[in-house]
Amino acid sequence: MDEQDLTFEIIPSPHDPKIGACVGVRVRHASKNITAESTHEKTQHANKVVAVERLKLRLRKESFRCQ
């Protein structure tokens, strides 16, 4: 997976601090138009890691479906 094909978006999460920062993350694979998100971790970095792993799983499932 090429990182240049990924776009990240910050989204609201139940763990958002009161200062207004969002810690949820949505990642989109540009060429396949597949998204994954994570909002349950307490930090933006942790949500980014989880979202990327979920996206990898979805991309693998999609590649098996297309064969």
N, CA, C, O and CB atoms as a CASP TS submission, in Angstrom:
PFRMAT TS
TARGET T0000
AUTHOR 0000-0000-0000
METHOD Language model
MODEL 1
PARENT N/A
ATOM      1  N   MET     1       0.853  -1.174   0.000  1.00  0.00           N
ATOM      2  CA  MET     1       0.000   0.000   0.000  1.00  0.00           C
ATOM      3  C   MET     1       0.902   1.240   0.000  1.00  0.00           C
ATOM      4  O   MET     1       1.783   1.381   0.848  1.00  0.00           O
ATOM      5  CB  MET     1      -0.972  -0.004   1.233  1.00  0.00           C
ATOM      6  N   ASP     2       0.670   2.111  -0.943  1.00  0.00           N
ATOM      7  CA  ASP     2       1.459   3.335  -1.081  1.00  0.00           C
ATOM      8  C   ASP     2       0.825   4.440  -0.243  1.00  0.00           C
ATOM      9  O   ASP     2      -0.364   4.728  -0.387  1.00  0.00           O
ATOM     10  CB  ASP     2       1.565   3.766  -2.574  1.00  0.00           C
ATOM     11  N   GLU     3       1.610   5.055   0.626  1.00  0.00           N
ATOM     12  CA  GLU     3       1.081   6.104   1.501  1.00  0.00           C
ATOM     13  C   GLU     3       0.579   7.315   0.729  1.00  0.00           C
ATOM     14  O   GLU     3      -0.232   8.079   1.252  1.00  0.00           O
ATOM     15  CB  GLU     3       2.142   6.540   2.483  1.00  0.00           C
ATOM     16  N   GLN     4       1.036   7.506  -0.493  1.00  0.00           N
ATOM     17  CA  GLN     4       0.564   8.636  -1.302  1.00  0.00           C
ATOM     18  C   GLN     4      -0.890   8.444  -1.707  1.00  0.00           C
ATOM     19  O   GLN     4      -1.560   9.417  -2.053  1.00  0.00           O
ATOM     20  CB  GLN     4       1.438   8.809  -2.552  1.00  0.00           C
ATOM     21  N   ASP     5      -1.396   7.211  -1.673  1.00  0.00           N
ATOM     22  CA  ASP     5      -2.792   6.942  -2.014  1.00  0.00           C
ATOM     23  C   ASP     5      -3.733   7.168  -0.836  1.00  0.00           C
ATOM     24  O   ASP     5      -4.949   7.050  -0.988  1.00  0.00           O
ATOM     25  CB  ASP     5      -2.937   5.522  -2.512  1.00  0.00           C
ATOM     26  N   LEU     6      -3.187   7.493   0.337  1.00  0.00           N
ATOM     27  CA  LEU     6      -4.009   7.641   1.529  1.00  0.00           C
ATOM     28  C   LEU     6      -4.273   9.103   1.848  1.00  0.00           C
ATOM     29  O   LEU     6      -3.390   9.953   1.734  1.00  0.00           O
ATOM     30  CB  LEU     6      -3.344   6.964   2.711  1.00  0.00           C
ATOM     31  N   THR     7      -5.505   9.376   2.249  1.00  0.00           N
ATOM     32  CA  THR     7      -5.836  10.692   2.784  1.00  0.00           C
ATOM     33  C   THR     7      -6.437  10.489   4.168  1.00  0.00           C
ATOM     34  O   THR     7      -7.205   9.554   4.392  1.00  0.00           O
ATOM     35  CB  THR     7      -6.824  11.470   1.839  1.00  0.00           C
ATOM     36  N   PHE     8      -6.083  11.366   5.085  1.00  0.00           N
ATOM     37  CA  PHE     8      -6.539  11.266   6.459  1.00  0.00           C
ATOM     38  C   PHE     8      -7.461  12.424   6.787  1.00  0.00           C
ATOM     39  O   PHE     8      -7.264  13.550   6.330  1.00  0.00           O
ATOM     40  CB  PHE     8      -5.354  11.234   7.425  1.00  0.00           C
ATOM     41  N   GLU     9      -8.467  12.125   7.586  1.00  0.00           N
ATOM     42  CA  GLU     9      -9.423  13.139   8.024  1.00  0.00           C
ATOM     43  C   GLU     9      -9.612  12.974   9.527  1.00  0.00           C
ATOM     44  O   GLU     9      -9.737  11.854  10.022  1.00  0.00           O
ATOM     45  CB  GLU     9     -10.795  13.015   7.256  1.00  0.00           C
ATOM     46  N   ILE    10      -9.631  14.073  10.240  1.00  0.00           N
ATOM     47  CA  ILE    10      -9.856  14.043  11.670  1.00  0.00           C
ATOM     48  C   ILE    10     -11.366  14.147  11.900  1.00  0.00           C
ATOM     49  O   ILE    10     -12.026  15.025  11.343  1.00  0.00           O
ATOM     50  CB  ILE    10      -9.077  15.197  12.399  1.00  0.00           C
ATOM     51  N   ILE    11     -11.908  13.243  12.727  1.00  0.00           N
ATOM     52  CA  ILE    11     -13.348  13.190  12.962  1.00  0.00           C
ATOM     53  C   ILE    11     -13.629  13.174  14.461  1.00  0.00           C
ATOM     54  O   ILE    11     -12.737  12.852  15.246  1.00  0.00           O
ATOM     55  CB  ILE    11     -13.971  11.949  12.279  1.00  0.00           C
ATOM     56  N   PRO    12     -14.846  13.513  14.875  1.00  0.00           N
ATOM     57  CA  PRO    12     -15.194  13.514  16.303  1.00  0.00           C
ATOM     58  C   PRO    12     -15.103  12.117  16.919  1.00  0.00           C
ATOM     59  O   PRO    12     -15.281  11.105  16.242  1.00  0.00           O
ATOM     60  CB  PRO    12     -16.603  14.069  16.497  1.00  0.00           C
ATOM     61  N   SER    13     -14.826  12.093  18.204  1.00  0.00           N
ATOM     62  CA  SER    13     -14.679  10.855  18.949  1.00  0.00           C
ATOM     63  C   SER    13     -15.295  11.023  20.329  1.00  0.00           C
ATOM     64  O   SER    13     -15.379  12.143  20.833  1.00  0.00           O
ATOM     65  CB  SER    13     -13.193  10.446  19.056  1.00  0.00           C
ATOM     66  N   PRO    14     -15.727   9.930  20.947  1.00  0.00           N
ATOM     67  CA  PRO    14     -16.233  10.040  22.328  1.00  0.00           C
ATOM     68  C   PRO    14     -15.150  10.460  23.319  1.00  0.00           C
ATOM     69  O   PRO    14     -15.470  10.873  24.434  1.00  0.00           O
ATOM     70  CB  PRO    14     -16.832   8.712  22.770  1.00  0.00           C
ATOM     71  N   HIS    15     -13.881  10.364  22.938  1.00  0.00           N
ATOM     72  CA  HIS    15     -12.781  10.724  23.828  1.00  0.00           C
ATOM     73  C   HIS    15     -12.235  12.124  23.569  1.00  0.00           C
ATOM     74  O   HIS    15     -11.164  12.466  24.072  1.00  0.00           O
ATOM     75  CB  HIS    15     -11.671   9.723  23.691  1.00  0.00           C
ATOM     76  N   ASP    16     -12.946  12.939  22.796  1.00  0.00           N
ATOM     77  CA  ASP    16     -12.455  14.284  22.497  1.00  0.00           C
ATOM     78  C   ASP    16     -12.299  15.102  23.783  1.00  0.00           C
ATOM     79  O   ASP    16     -13.192  15.111  24.631  1.00  0.00           O
ATOM     80  CB  ASP    16     -13.412  15.000  21.520  1.00  0.00           C
ATOM     81  N   PRO    17     -11.161  15.786  23.921  1.00  0.00           N
ATOM     82  CA  PRO    17     -10.985  16.633  25.109  1.00  0.00           C
ATOM     83  C   PRO    17     -11.878  17.866  25.025  1.00  0.00           C
ATOM     84  O   PRO    17     -12.370  18.220  23.954  1.00  0.00           O
ATOM     85  CB  PRO    17      -9.506  17.057  25.262  1.00  0.00           C
ATOM     86  N   LYS    18     -12.074  18.498  26.144  1.00  0.00           N
ATOM     87  CA  LYS    18     -12.970  19.660  26.203  1.00  0.00           C
ATOM     88  C   LYS    18     -12.419  20.887  25.484  1.00  0.00           C
ATOM     89  O   LYS    18     -13.148  21.859  25.288  1.00  0.00           O
ATOM     90  CB  LYS    18     -13.248  20.013  27.639  1.00  0.00           C
ATOM     91  N   ILE    19     -11.151  20.863  25.088  1.00  0.00           N
ATOM     92  CA  ILE    19     -10.563  22.026  24.413  1.00  0.00           C
ATOM     93  C   ILE    19     -10.954  22.102  22.941  1.00  0.00           C
ATOM     94  O   ILE    19     -10.578  23.050  22.250  1.00  0.00           O
ATOM     95  CB  ILE    19      -9.050  21.986  24.535  1.00  0.00           C
ATOM     96  N   GLY    20     -11.708  21.110  22.451  1.00  0.00           N
ATOM     97  CA  GLY    20     -12.208  21.176  21.088  1.00  0.00           C
ATOM     98  C   GLY    20     -11.420  20.385  20.067  1.00  0.00           C
ATOM     99  O   GLY    20     -11.782  20.390  18.890  1.00  0.00           O
ATOM    100  N   ALA    21     -10.362  19.708  20.466  1.00  0.00           N
ATOM    101  CA  ALA    21      -9.581  18.898  19.527  1.00  0.00           C
ATOM    102  C   ALA    21     -10.290  17.567  19.296  1.00  0.00           C
ATOM    103  O   ALA    21     -10.867  16.996  20.222  1.00  0.00           O
ATOM    104  CB  ALA    21      -8.134  18.664  20.058  1.00  0.00           C
ATOM    105  N   CYS    22     -10.246  17.081  18.067  1.00  0.00           N
ATOM    106  CA  CYS    22     -10.839  15.787  17.734  1.00  0.00           C
ATOM    107  C   CYS    22      -9.743  14.735  17.676  1.00  0.00           C
ATOM    108  O   CYS    22      -8.645  15.009  17.194  1.00  0.00           O
ATOM    109  CB  CYS    22     -11.609  15.852  16.386  1.00  0.00           C
ATOM    110  N   VAL    23     -10.034  13.526  18.168  1.00  0.00           N
ATOM    111  CA  VAL    23      -9.022  12.479  18.162  1.00  0.00           C
ATOM    112  C   VAL    23      -9.383  11.314  17.246  1.00  0.00           C
ATOM    113  O   VAL    23      -8.559  10.421  17.052  1.00  0.00           O
ATOM    114  CB  VAL    23      -8.807  11.972  19.561  1.00  0.00           C
ATOM    115  N   GLY    24     -10.577  11.296  16.682  1.00  0.00           N
ATOM    116  CA  GLY    24     -10.952  10.241  15.743  1.00  0.00           C
ATOM    117  C   GLY    24     -10.285  10.451  14.391  1.00  0.00           C
ATOM    118  O   GLY    24      -9.981  11.581  14.007  1.00  0.00           O
ATOM    119  N   VAL    25     -10.058   9.345  13.664  1.00  0.00           N
ATOM    120  CA  VAL    25      -9.372   9.418  12.372  1.00  0.00           C
ATOM    121  C   VAL    25     -10.112   8.563  11.347  1.00  0.00           C
ATOM    122  O   VAL    25     -10.527   7.442  11.639  1.00  0.00           O
ATOM    123  CB  VAL    25      -7.895   8.954  12.502  1.00  0.00           C
ATOM    124  N   ARG    26     -10.272   9.112  10.142  1.00  0.00           N
ATOM    125  CA  ARG    26     -10.789   8.367   8.993  1.00  0.00           C
ATOM    126  C   ARG    26      -9.708   8.387   7.923  1.00  0.00           C
ATOM    127  O   ARG    26      -9.132   9.434   7.630  1.00  0.00           O
ATOM    128  CB  ARG    26     -12.144   8.978   8.456  1.00  0.00           C
ATOM    129  N   VAL    27      -9.440   7.225   7.345  1.00  0.00           N
ATOM    130  CA  VAL    27      -8.434   7.114   6.289  1.00  0.00           C
ATOM    131  C   VAL    27      -9.122   6.602   5.023  1.00  0.00           C
ATOM    132  O   VAL    27      -9.964   5.705   5.083  1.00  0.00           O
ATOM    133  CB  VAL    27      -7.256   6.162   6.719  1.00  0.00           C
ATOM    134  N   ARG    28      -8.755   7.183   3.878  1.00  0.00           N
ATOM    135  CA  ARG    28      -9.354   6.801   2.595  1.00  0.00           C
ATOM    136  C   ARG    28      -8.249   6.437   1.615  1.00  0.00           C
ATOM    137  O   ARG    28      -7.254   7.148   1.476  1.00  0.00           O
ATOM    138  CB  ARG    28     -10.238   7.949   2.024  1.00  0.00           C
ATOM    139  N   HIS    29      -8.449   5.309   0.941  1.00  0.00           N
ATOM    140  CA  HIS    29      -7.541   4.909  -0.135  1.00  0.00           C
ATOM    141  C   HIS    29      -8.082   5.555  -1.403  1.00  0.00           C
ATOM    142  O   HIS    29      -9.180   5.220  -1.848  1.00  0.00           O
ATOM    143  CB  HIS    29      -7.433   3.320  -0.277  1.00  0.00           C
ATOM    144  N   ALA    30      -7.333   6.469  -1.983  1.00  0.00           N
ATOM    145  CA  ALA    30      -7.824   7.307  -3.077  1.00  0.00           C
ATOM    146  C   ALA    30      -8.211   6.507  -4.315  1.00  0.00           C
ATOM    147  O   ALA    30      -9.290   6.723  -4.867  1.00  0.00           O
ATOM    148  CB  ALA    30      -6.778   8.323  -3.446  1.00  0.00           C
ATOM    149  N   SER    31      -7.364   5.598  -4.760  1.00  0.00           N
ATOM    150  CA  SER    31      -7.656   4.906  -6.017  1.00  0.00           C
ATOM    151  C   SER    31      -8.768   3.867  -5.876  1.00  0.00           C
ATOM    152  O   SER    31      -9.492   3.612  -6.838  1.00  0.00           O
ATOM    153  CB  SER    31      -6.404   4.236  -6.536  1.00  0.00           C
ATOM    154  N   LYS    32      -8.916   3.272  -4.711  1.00  0.00           N
ATOM    155  CA  LYS    32      -9.965   2.255  -4.495  1.00  0.00           C
ATOM    156  C   LYS    32     -11.216   2.842  -3.860  1.00  0.00           C
ATOM    157  O   LYS    32     -12.264   2.196  -3.855  1.00  0.00           O
ATOM    158  CB  LYS    32      -9.434   1.130  -3.616  1.00  0.00           C
ATOM    159  N   ASN    33     -11.127   4.057  -3.324  1.00  0.00           N
ATOM    160  CA  ASN    33     -12.231   4.741  -2.660  1.00  0.00           C
ATOM    161  C   ASN    33     -12.814   3.902  -1.520  1.00  0.00           C
ATOM    162  O   ASN    33     -14.031   3.812  -1.359  1.00  0.00           O
ATOM    163  CB  ASN    33     -13.322   5.076  -3.672  1.00  0.00           C
ATOM    164  N   ILE    34     -11.927   3.294  -0.736  1.00  0.00           N
ATOM    165  CA  ILE    34     -12.319   2.511   0.425  1.00  0.00           C
ATOM    166  C   ILE    34     -11.880   3.280   1.666  1.00  0.00           C
ATOM    167  O   ILE    34     -10.771   3.811   1.717  1.00  0.00           O
ATOM    168  CB  ILE    34     -11.694   1.071   0.389  1.00  0.00           C
ATOM    169  N   THR    35     -12.763   3.334   2.670  1.00  0.00           N
ATOM    170  CA  THR    35     -12.432   4.064   3.889  1.00  0.00           C
ATOM    171  C   THR    35     -12.481   3.149   5.105  1.00  0.00           C
ATOM    172  O   THR    35     -13.118   2.095   5.097  1.00  0.00           O
ATOM    173  CB  THR    35     -13.386   5.243   4.080  1.00  0.00           C
ATOM    174  N   ALA    36     -11.794   3.585   6.138  1.00  0.00           N
ATOM    175  CA  ALA    36     -11.846   2.942   7.450  1.00  0.00           C
ATOM    176  C   ALA    36     -11.661   4.048   8.480  1.00  0.00           C
ATOM    177  O   ALA    36     -11.025   5.066   8.207  1.00  0.00           O
ATOM    178  CB  ALA    36     -10.744   1.806   7.604  1.00  0.00           C
ATOM    179  N   GLU    37     -12.218   3.838   9.654  1.00  0.00           N
ATOM    180  CA  GLU    37     -12.077   4.859  10.683  1.00  0.00           C
ATOM    181  C   GLU    37     -11.926   4.227  12.052  1.00  0.00           C
ATOM    182  O   GLU    37     -12.231   3.052  12.258  1.00  0.00           O
ATOM    183  CB  GLU    37     -13.273   5.802  10.670  1.00  0.00           C
ATOM    184  N   SER    38     -11.449   5.033  12.974  1.00  0.00           N
ATOM    185  CA  SER    38     -11.322   4.628  14.361  1.00  0.00           C
ATOM    186  C   SER    38     -11.605   5.832  15.241  1.00  0.00           C
ATOM    187  O   SER    38     -11.065   6.917  15.024  1.00  0.00           O
ATOM    188  CB  SER    38      -9.917   4.041  14.650  1.00  0.00           C
ATOM    189  N   THR    39     -12.453   5.631  16.233  1.00  0.00           N
ATOM    190  CA  THR    39     -12.783   6.712  17.166  1.00  0.00           C
ATOM    191  C   THR    39     -12.715   6.272  18.620  1.00  0.00           C
ATOM    192  O   THR    39     -12.958   7.080  19.516  1.00  0.00           O
ATOM    193  CB  THR    39     -14.162   7.247  16.867  1.00  0.00           C
ATOM    194  N   HIS    40     -12.392   5.020  18.872  1.00  0.00           N
ATOM    195  CA  HIS    40     -12.491   4.506  20.237  1.00  0.00           C
ATOM    196  C   HIS    40     -11.212   4.616  21.057  1.00  0.00           C
ATOM    197  O   HIS    40     -11.247   4.434  22.274  1.00  0.00           O
ATOM    198  CB  HIS    40     -12.906   3.091  20.193  1.00  0.00           C
ATOM    199  N   GLU    41     -10.092   4.908  20.419  1.00  0.00           N
ATOM    200  CA  GLU    41      -8.845   5.066  21.161  1.00  0.00           C
ATOM    201  C   GLU    41      -8.787   6.473  21.748  1.00  0.00           C
ATOM    202  O   GLU    41      -9.508   7.367  21.305  1.00  0.00           O
ATOM    203  CB  GLU    41      -7.613   4.797  20.247  1.00  0.00           C
ATOM    204  N   LYS    42      -7.935   6.663  22.737  1.00  0.00           N
ATOM    205  CA  LYS    42      -7.894   7.946  23.438  1.00  0.00           C
ATOM    206  C   LYS    42      -6.988   8.988  22.793  1.00  0.00           C
ATOM    207  O   LYS    42      -7.047  10.165  23.150  1.00  0.00           O
ATOM    208  CB  LYS    42      -7.452   7.726  24.838  1.00  0.00           C
ATOM    209  N   THR    43      -6.144   8.566  21.841  1.00  0.00           N
ATOM    210  CA  THR    43      -5.265   9.528  21.180  1.00  0.00           C
ATOM    211  C   THR    43      -5.457   9.447  19.666  1.00  0.00           C
ATOM    212  O   THR    43      -5.867   8.421  19.123  1.00  0.00           O
ATOM    213  CB  THR    43      -3.781   9.269  21.557  1.00  0.00           C
ATOM    214  N   GLN    44      -5.151  10.549  19.013  1.00  0.00           N
ATOM    215  CA  GLN    44      -5.262  10.603  17.556  1.00  0.00           C
ATOM    216  C   GLN    44      -4.286   9.628  16.907  1.00  0.00           C
ATOM    217  O   GLN    44      -4.623   8.977  15.919  1.00  0.00           O
ATOM    218  CB  GLN    44      -5.004  12.032  17.047  1.00  0.00           C
ATOM    219  N   HIS    45      -3.084   9.526  17.457  1.00  0.00           N
ATOM    220  CA  HIS    45      -2.089   8.610  16.891  1.00  0.00           C
ATOM    221  C   HIS    45      -2.582   7.157  16.970  1.00  0.00           C
ATOM    222  O   HIS    45      -2.476   6.412  15.996  1.00  0.00           O
ATOM    223  CB  HIS    45      -0.736   8.758  17.634  1.00  0.00           C
ATOM    224  N   ALA    46      -3.111   6.768  18.109  1.00  0.00           N
ATOM    225  CA  ALA    46      -3.613   5.396  18.265  1.00  0.00           C
ATOM    226  C   ALA    46      -4.769   5.137  17.305  1.00  0.00           C
ATOM    227  O   ALA    46      -4.859   4.053  16.727  1.00  0.00           O
ATOM    228  CB  ALA    46      -4.064   5.143  19.722  1.00  0.00           C
ATOM    229  N   ASN    47      -5.651   6.114  17.128  1.00  0.00           N
ATOM    230  CA  ASN    47      -6.759   5.960  16.183  1.00  0.00           C
ATOM    231  C   ASN    47      -6.250   5.864  14.750  1.00  0.00           C
ATOM    232  O   ASN    47      -6.821   5.132  13.941  1.00  0.00           O
ATOM    233  CB  ASN    47      -7.739   7.131  16.314  1.00  0.00           C
ATOM    234  N   LYS    48      -5.197   6.583  14.428  1.00  0.00           N
ATOM    235  CA  LYS    48      -4.628   6.520  13.082  1.00  0.00           C
ATOM    236  C   LYS    48      -4.069   5.130  12.802  1.00  0.00           C
ATOM    237  O   LYS    48      -4.280   4.582  11.720  1.00  0.00           O
ATOM    238  CB  LYS    48      -3.527   7.583  12.909  1.00  0.00           C
ATOM    239  N   VAL    49      -3.363   4.561  13.764  1.00  0.00           N
ATOM    240  CA  VAL    49      -2.806   3.216  13.615  1.00  0.00           C
ATOM    241  C   VAL    49      -3.924   2.198  13.399  1.00  0.00           C
ATOM    242  O   VAL    49      -3.835   1.360  12.501  1.00  0.00           O
ATOM    243  CB  VAL    49      -1.965   2.835  14.853  1.00  0.00           C
ATOM    244  N   VAL    50      -4.962   2.267  14.206  1.00  0.00           N
ATOM    245  CA  VAL    50      -6.079   1.329  14.093  1.00  0.00           C
ATOM    246  C   VAL    50      -6.790   1.508  12.750  1.00  0.00           C
ATOM    247  O   VAL    50      -7.124   0.522  12.093  1.00  0.00           O
ATOM    248  CB  VAL    50      -7.074   1.526  15.261  1.00  0.00           C
ATOM    249  N   ALA    51      -7.023   2.746  12.342  1.00  0.00           N
ATOM    250  CA  ALA    51      -7.711   3.004  11.069  1.00  0.00           C
ATOM    251  C   ALA    51      -6.916   2.458   9.889  1.00  0.00           C
ATOM    252  O   ALA    51      -7.503   1.882   8.973  1.00  0.00           O
ATOM    253  CB  ALA    51      -7.951   4.508  10.885  1.00  0.00           C
ATOM    254  N   VAL    52      -5.599   2.624   9.888  1.00  0.00           N
ATOM    255  CA  VAL    52      -4.768   2.112   8.798  1.00  0.00           C
ATOM    256  C   VAL    52      -4.820   0.583   8.776  1.00  0.00           C
ATOM    257  O   VAL    52      -4.911  -0.009   7.701  1.00  0.00           O
ATOM    258  CB  VAL    52      -3.303   2.604   8.948  1.00  0.00           C
ATOM    259  N   GLU    53      -4.766  -0.057   9.930  1.00  0.00           N
ATOM    260  CA  GLU    53      -4.856  -1.522   9.980  1.00  0.00           C
ATOM    261  C   GLU    53      -6.206  -2.003   9.454  1.00  0.00           C
ATOM    262  O   GLU    53      -6.273  -3.001   8.736  1.00  0.00           O
ATOM    263  CB  GLU    53      -4.641  -2.026  11.421  1.00  0.00           C
ATOM    264  N   ARG    54      -7.274  -1.302   9.807  1.00  0.00           N
ATOM    265  CA  ARG    54      -8.605  -1.661   9.299  1.00  0.00           C
ATOM    266  C   ARG    54      -8.683  -1.481   7.785  1.00  0.00           C
ATOM    267  O   ARG    54      -9.297  -2.284   7.083  1.00  0.00           O
ATOM    268  CB  ARG    54      -9.691  -0.811   9.986  1.00  0.00           C
ATOM    269  N   LEU    55      -8.059  -0.428   7.298  1.00  0.00           N
ATOM    270  CA  LEU    55      -8.050  -0.202   5.853  1.00  0.00           C
ATOM    271  C   LEU    55      -7.282  -1.312   5.145  1.00  0.00           C
ATOM    272  O   LEU    55      -7.727  -1.803   4.107  1.00  0.00           O
ATOM    273  CB  LEU    55      -7.432   1.168   5.523  1.00  0.00           C
ATOM    274  N   LYS    56      -6.150  -1.709   5.682  1.00  0.00           N
ATOM    275  CA  LYS    56      -5.386  -2.809   5.090  1.00  0.00           C
ATOM    276  C   LYS    56      -6.231  -4.076   5.012  1.00  0.00           C
ATOM    277  O   LYS    56      -6.207  -4.780   4.002  1.00  0.00           O
ATOM    278  CB  LYS    56      -4.109  -3.075   5.901  1.00  0.00           C
ATOM    279  N   LEU    57      -6.972  -4.366   6.071  1.00  0.00           N
ATOM    280  CA  LEU    57      -7.838  -5.541   6.089  1.00  0.00           C
ATOM    281  C   LEU    57      -8.916  -5.444   5.016  1.00  0.00           C
ATOM    282  O   LEU    57      -9.190  -6.420   4.317  1.00  0.00           O
ATOM    283  CB  LEU    57      -8.481  -5.707   7.467  1.00  0.00           C
ATOM    284  N   ARG    58      -9.522  -4.281   4.886  1.00  0.00           N
ATOM    285  CA  ARG    58     -10.567  -4.097   3.864  1.00  0.00           C
ATOM    286  C   ARG    58     -10.001  -4.207   2.455  1.00  0.00           C
ATOM    287  O   ARG    58     -10.653  -4.749   1.562  1.00  0.00           O
ATOM    288  CB  ARG    58     -11.250  -2.738   4.038  1.00  0.00           C
ATOM    289  N   LEU    59      -8.802  -3.701   2.255  1.00  0.00           N
ATOM    290  CA  LEU    59      -8.168  -3.807   0.943  1.00  0.00           C
ATOM    291  C   LEU    59      -7.856  -5.263   0.604  1.00  0.00           C
ATOM    292  O   LEU    59      -8.023  -5.686  -0.540  1.00  0.00           O
ATOM    293  CB  LEU    59      -6.885  -2.965   0.899  1.00  0.00           C
ATOM    294  N   ARG    60      -7.403  -6.027   1.593  1.00  0.00           N
ATOM    295  CA  ARG    60      -7.151  -7.452   1.358  1.00  0.00           C
ATOM    296  C   ARG    60      -8.442  -8.187   1.012  1.00  0.00           C
ATOM    297  O   ARG    60      -8.465  -9.002   0.091  1.00  0.00           O
ATOM    298  CB  ARG    60      -6.497  -8.092   2.591  1.00  0.00           C
ATOM    299  N   LYS    61      -9.515  -7.901   1.747  1.00  0.00           N
ATOM    300  CA  LYS    61     -10.810  -8.532   1.461  1.00  0.00           C
ATOM    301  C   LYS    61     -11.284  -8.167   0.060  1.00  0.00           C
ATOM    302  O   LYS    61     -11.813  -9.012  -0.663  1.00  0.00           O
ATOM    303  CB  LYS    61     -11.865  -8.109   2.507  1.00  0.00           C
ATOM    304  N   GLU    62     -11.095  -6.919  -0.318  1.00  0.00           N
ATOM    305  CA  GLU    62     -11.514  -6.454  -1.652  1.00  0.00           C
ATOM    306  C   GLU    62     -10.720  -7.154  -2.748  1.00  0.00           C
ATOM    307  O   GLU    62     -11.273  -7.498  -3.793  1.00  0.00           O
ATOM    308  CB  GLU    62     -11.340  -4.926  -1.773  1.00  0.00           C
ATOM    309  N   SER    63      -9.434  -7.367  -2.517  1.00  0.00           N
ATOM    310  CA  SER    63      -8.621  -8.023  -3.543  1.00  0.00           C
ATOM    311  C   SER    63      -9.047  -9.477  -3.729  1.00  0.00           C
ATOM    312  O   SER    63      -8.988  -9.993  -4.845  1.00  0.00           O
ATOM    313  CB  SER    63      -7.131  -7.953  -3.172  1.00  0.00           C
ATOM    314  N   PHE    64      -9.470 -10.141  -2.667  1.00  0.00           N
ATOM    315  CA  PHE    64      -9.963 -11.521  -2.796  1.00  0.00           C
ATOM    316  C   PHE    64     -11.310 -11.558  -3.514  1.00  0.00           C
ATOM    317  O   PHE    64     -11.586 -12.490  -4.269  1.00  0.00           O
ATOM    318  CB  PHE    64     -10.090 -12.180  -1.410  1.00  0.00           C
ATOM    319  N   ARG    65     -12.137 -10.561  -3.284  1.00  0.00           N
ATOM    320  CA  ARG    65     -13.440 -10.492  -3.933  1.00  0.00           C
ATOM    321  C   ARG    65     -13.318 -10.298  -5.431  1.00  0.00           C
ATOM    322  O   ARG    65     -14.133 -10.819  -6.193  1.00  0.00           O
ATOM    323  CB  ARG    65     -14.260  -9.374  -3.339  1.00  0.00           C
ATOM    324  N   CYS    66     -12.303  -9.550  -5.866  1.00  0.00           N
ATOM    325  CA  CYS    66     -12.132  -9.218  -7.276  1.00  0.00           C
ATOM    326  C   CYS    66     -11.480 -10.348  -8.080  1.00  0.00           C
ATOM    327  O   CYS    66     -11.469 -10.292  -9.310  1.00  0.00           O
ATOM    328  CB  CYS    66     -11.303  -7.963  -7.402  1.00  0.00           C
ATOM    329  N   GLN    67     -10.948 -11.354  -7.422  1.00  0.00           N
ATOM    330  CA  GLN    67     -10.258 -12.424  -8.151  1.00  0.00           C
ATOM    331  C   GLN    67     -11.212 -13.452  -8.685  1.00  0.00           C
ATOM    332  O   GLN    67     -10.788 -14.416  -9.322  1.00  0.00           O
ATOM    333  CB  GLN    67      -9.247 -13.096  -7.269  1.00  0.00           C
TER
END
